Amino acid sequence: MATARDYETGAIAALTVVNADIAKDVPSFFQGEISSAQRQQIAAEVAKAVIDAVDKDRALQASQS
């Protein structure tokens, strides 16, 4: 079962990807339109989805053993 620290760690990792993607795909003059709070929210949502999926898969595997 995931902990708050797991979600926080995942969000930090996801934020790296979010920021890199924005830098790559959003024209520089528009990048400032995406606030730090918005970037952090996207990263937190991605991290939660991934971590919850991993937890669900592990539970499924354990029940099949």
C-alpha positions in Angstrom: 0.0 0.0 0.0 1.4 3.4 -1.0 2.3 5.9 1.6 2.2 9.7 1.5 6.0 9.7 1.0 5.6 7.4 -2.0 3.2 9.8 -3.6 5.5 12.7 -2.8 8.5 11.0 -4.3 6.5 10.0 -7.4 5.3 13.6 -7.8 8.9 14.9 -7.6 10.0 12.5 -10.3 6.9 13.2 -12.5 7.6 17.0 -12.1 10.9 16.5 -13.8 9.2 14.9 -16.8 6.4 17.5 -16.9 8.9 20.4 -16.8 11.0 18.7 -19.6 7.9 18.1 -21.7 6.8 21.7 -21.3 10.3 23.0 -22.2 10.3 20.8 -25.3 6.8 21.2 -26.6 5.5 24.6 -25.4 6.9 27.7 -27.1 9.2 29.6 -24.7 7.0 32.7 -24.8 4.0 30.7 -23.5 5.8 28.6 -20.9 5.3 31.2 -18.2 1.5 30.7 -18.7 1.8 27.3 -17.0 2.3 28.1 -13.3 4.4 26.2 -10.9 1.2 25.1 -9.1 -0.3 23.8 -12.3 2.9 21.8 -13.0 2.9 20.4 -9.5 -0.8 19.4 -9.8 -0.2 17.6 -13.1 2.8 15.8 -11.6 0.9 14.8 -8.5 -2.0 13.4 -10.5 0.4 11.4 -12.7 2.2 10.0 -9.7 -1.0 9.0 -8.0 -2.3 7.2 -11.1 1.0 5.3 -11.6 1.5 4.4 -8.0 -2.2 3.3 -7.6 -1.9 1.2 -10.7 1.3 -0.5 -9.4 -0.4 -1.2 -6.0 -3.4 -2.6 -7.8 -1.3 -4.9 -9.9 0.7 -6.1 -6.9 -2.5 -6.9 -5.1 -3.8 -8.8 -8.1 -0.5 -10.8 -8.4 -0.6 -11.6 -4.7 -4.1 -12.9 -4.9 -3.2 -15.2 -7.8 -0.3 -16.7 -6.0 
